[in-house]
């Protein structure tokens, strides 16, 4: 069962977060390694890929990034910022917002957290527009981690 929760204090996202930032976290029971869970999470199903294609078509005329930076090490479409046996942090900075995603394994649970720091009104509007889809994607990703 996917549940909303607080991000464990050992997550590297905590050093970024301020009171003005967005930070959410969901978790499931799973004995998977953090890398195995991340590989499943970022292997998007067709409906998620379709939403990302639509997102790119909408934001391209606004000058927002439609591709992640070229990094040698990625999981799915996201560059890896850091990786340990317990946590992988992915993401990048854009002109409207900075974001990072954490996949963390602790005590038989996989936590999936998203941190967003908006730079301007465009970033806040964007975050508000994608939020319903964000929650659907996160919940589906964690269900796939559990094999349900």
C-alpha positions in Angstrom: 0.0 0.0 0.0 1.4 3.4 -1.0 1.2 6.0 1.7 2.1 9.6 2.1 4.7 10.0 4.9 7.6 12.2 6.0 11.0 11.8 4.5 13.5 10.1 6.8 15.9 12.6 8.3 19.0 10.9 6.7 17.9 11.9 3.2 20.1 14.3 1.3 17.1 16.3 0.3 16.8 17.8 3.8 19.9 19.9 3.3 18.2 21.6 0.4 14.7 22.2 1.8 13.5 25.5 3.1 10.1 26.4 4.4 9.2 28.0 1.0 10.1 24.8 -1.0 7.8 22.0 -2.0 8.8 18.6 -0.5 6.6 15.5 -0.5 7.3 11.9 0.3 5.5 8.6 -0.3 6.6 5.1 0.8 5.9 1.4 0.4 7.0 -1.8 2.1 9.7 -3.4 -0.1 12.9 -5.4 0.4 14.2 -4.2 -3.0 17.6 -2.5 -3.2 17.4 1.3 -3.8 18.9 0.8 -7.4 16.3 -1.9 -8.2 13.5 0.3 -7.0 14.8 3.3 -8.9 15.1 1.3 -12.1 11.4 0.3 -11.8 10.3 3.8 -10.8 11.9 5.5 -13.8 10.9 2.9 -16.3 7.8 4.8 -17.2 4.7 3.1 -18.5 3.2 4.2 -21.8 0.6 6.5 -20.1 3.3 8.4 -18.2 5.5 8.7 -21.3 2.4 10.1 -23.1 1.9 12.7 -20.4 5.6 13.7 -20.6 5.3 14.1 -24.4 2.2 16.4 -23.9 4.1 18.4 -21.2 7.0 18.9 -23.6 4.7 20.1 -26.4 3.1 22.6 -24.0 6.2 24.0 -22.4 8.6 24.1 -25.4 7.1 27.4 -26.7 7.6 28.9 -23.2 11.3 28.2 -23.4 11.3 25.5 -20.7 13.6 22.5 -20.9 12.0 19.5 -22.7 15.1 17.3 -22.2 17.3 16.6 -19.2 20.9 17.7 -19.4 23.3 15.3 -21.1 24.9 13.5 -18.2 26.8 10.3 -18.5 24.9 8.7 -15.6 21.1 8.7 -15.7 18.3 6.6 -14.5 15.5 6.9 -17.0 15.5 10.5 -18.1 17.0 12.0 -15.0 20.7 12.6 -14.3 22.0 11.1 -11.1 23.4 13.7 -8.6 24.5 11.2 -6.0 24.2 7.4 -5.3 24.8 5.3 -2.2 23.5 1.9 -1.2 20.7 3.7 0.7 19.7 6.7 -1.5 19.8 7.9 -5.1 19.2 11.6 -5.7 18.3 12.6 -9.3 17.3 15.9 -11.0 18.6 19.2 -12.3 18.1 22.9 -12.3 16.0 24.8 -14.8 15.2 28.5 -15.2 11.8 28.3 -13.6 12.6 25.8 -10.8 15.2 23.3 -9.4 14.1 19.8 -8.5 15.5 16.7 -7.1 14.0 13.2 -6.6 15.1 10.9 -3.9 14.7 7.1 -3.8 15.7 6.0 -0.4 15.7 2.5 1.2 15.3 2.3 5.0 14.0 -0.5 7.3 12.3 -2.5 4.6 10.7 0.5 3.0 11.2 2.4 -0.2 10.7 6.2 0.0 10.1 8.3 -3.0 10.4 12.1 -2.4 10.4 15.2 -4.6 11.9 18.5 -3.6 11.2 21.6 -5.7 12.5 25.1 -5.3 10.7 27.6 -7.6 12.5 30.6 -8.9 9.6 32.7 -10.1 5.8 32.9 -10.7 6.3 30.7 -13.7 7.8 28.0 -11.5 4.9 28.3 -9.0 2.3 28.1 -11.8 4.0 25.1 -13.4 4.2 23.3 -10.0 0.5 23.8 -9.4 -0.4 22.6 -12.9 1.6 19.4 -12.7 0.7 18.5 -9.1 -2.3 16.2 -9.8 -0.2 14.3 -12.4 2.8 14.2 -10.1 0.8 12.4 -7.4 -0.6 9.9 -9.9 2.8 9.1 -11.3 4.4 8.7 -7.9 1.7 6.4 -6.6 1.8 4.3 -9.7 5.6 4.1 -9.6 5.6 2.8 -6.0 2.8 0.3 -6.8 5.0 -1.0 -9.5 7.9 -1.4 -7.0 5.7 -3.7 -4.9 4.6 -5.6 -8.0 0.9 -4.8 -7.5 
